[in-house]
Amino acid sequence: QVTLSIFELASAAGVPCEVDPALVAALAGHRAEGASPEEDYKVSCLLLVFVAVSLPLLAADPASLYSPELDGHHNNVHCLAKAIVQLSAALFTVHSKNIETHLKEFLLVS
């Protein structure tokens, strides 16, 4: 909680942070009613498994080809790595879990 407060202060000052405090606050406030913390944690892990399993499908999509005119991809798949890192960091900060361990597991699954 102290580290999150420091990240929040740094973010307000414009300093880039490892974990987005606004995303953490949004995810922490959006827990399902009646769901236990263990269930929320399992859903977070399953979300990463879903993304990992979807990567080959995204790679095979014709919209995933690089477009020099756009300097990117038609389906914005070039933003996916940053999104995965930011979302997993926020999710596992909410659950007070080790982010690096879960990202290593993500790489193994994908």
Phi, psi and omega per residue, in radians:
Q1 nan -0.672 3.122
V2 -1.143 -0.763 3.132
T3 -1.096 -0.693 3.124
L4 -1.121 -0.668 3.086
S5 -1.121 -0.671 3.103
I6 -1.157 -0.751 3.092
F7 -1.073 -0.669 3.134
E8 -1.131 -0.748 3.107
L9 -1.138 -0.768 3.131
A10 -1.130 -0.704 3.130
S11 -1.119 -0.692 3.101
A12 -1.137 -0.502 3.120
A13 -1.489 -0.078 3.112
G14 1.599 0.168 3.122
V15 -1.508 2.247 3.118
P16 -1.141 2.477 -3.076
C17 -2.120 2.760 3.076
E18 -1.172 -0.664 -3.105
V19 -2.130 2.292 3.139
D20 -1.360 1.947 -3.076
P21 -1.161 -0.522 3.111
A22 -1.194 -0.689 3.101
L23 -1.173 -0.693 3.096
V24 -1.080 -0.778 3.133
A25 -1.115 -0.703 3.129
A26 -1.146 -0.742 3.138
L27 -1.223 -0.641 3.132
A28 -1.181 -0.594 -3.127
G29 -1.459 -0.087 -3.057
H30 -1.903 0.438 3.127
R31 -1.206 2.547 -3.130
A32 -1.218 2.476 3.125
E33 -1.168 2.330 3.090
G34 1.398 -0.093 -3.134
A35 -1.472 2.420 3.123
S36 -1.390 2.786 3.094
P37 -1.034 -0.566 3.108
E38 -1.135 -0.691 3.118
E39 -1.151 -0.738 3.098
D40 -1.075 -0.692 3.123
Y41 -1.136 -0.743 3.114
K42 -1.107 -0.682 3.107
V43 -1.130 -0.670 3.097
S44 -1.111 -0.747 3.109
C45 -1.147 -0.720 3.127
L46 -1.160 -0.553 3.069
L47 -1.088 -0.759 3.108
L48 -1.158 -0.646 3.084
V49 -1.114 -0.742 3.105
F50 -1.039 -0.783 3.131
V51 -1.118 -0.758 -3.132
A52 -1.086 -0.716 -3.134
V53 -1.245 -0.487 -3.123
S54 -1.395 -0.290 -3.085
L55 -1.006 -0.790 3.112
P56 -1.080 -0.619 3.099
L57 -1.162 -0.713 3.097
L58 -1.144 -0.664 -3.140
A59 -1.153 -0.577 -3.126
A60 -1.434 -0.206 -3.132
D61 -1.182 2.297 3.124
P62 -1.052 -0.452 3.115
A63 -1.274 -0.153 3.132
S64 -1.501 -0.024 3.099
L65 -1.258 2.485 -3.134
Y66 -1.195 2.357 3.119
S67 -2.011 1.990 3.132
P68 -1.088 -0.528 3.124
E69 -1.130 -0.671 -3.140
L70 -1.538 -0.274 -2.997
D71 0.978 0.685 -3.138
G72 -3.085 -2.667 -3.100
H73 -2.045 2.647 -3.123
H74 -1.120 -0.580 -3.121
N75 -1.731 0.235 3.096
N76 1.030 0.516 3.129
V77 -1.144 -0.311 3.109
H78 -1.188 -0.270 3.114
C79 -1.605 -0.091 -3.001
L80 -1.138 -0.711 -3.115
A81 -1.074 -0.806 3.125
K82 -1.102 -0.707 3.137
A83 -1.122 -0.721 3.139
I84 -1.115 -0.783 -3.126
V85 -1.124 -0.822 -3.110
Q86 -1.139 -0.769 -3.115
L87 -1.188 -0.752 3.132
S88 -1.176 -0.644 3.091
A89 -1.087 -0.755 3.131
A90 -1.196 -0.776 -3.121
L91 -1.051 -0.800 -3.060
F92 -1.456 -0.220 2.939
T93 -1.270 -0.710 3.093
V94 -1.037 -0.685 -3.094
H95 -1.598 0.071 3.135
S96 0.958 0.818 3.122
K97 -1.984 2.914 -3.140
N98 -1.363 2.016 -3.078
I99 -1.168 -0.771 -3.082
E100 -1.070 -0.721 3.126
T101 -1.077 -0.747 -3.123
H102 -1.229 -0.597 3.077
L103 -1.214 -0.587 3.044
K104 -1.131 -0.719 3.090
E105 -1.118 -0.659 3.093
F106 -1.043 -0.780 3.126
L107 -1.122 -0.651 3.102
L108 -1.140 -0.710 -3.130
V109 -1.218 -0.700 -3.093
S110 -1.400 nan nan
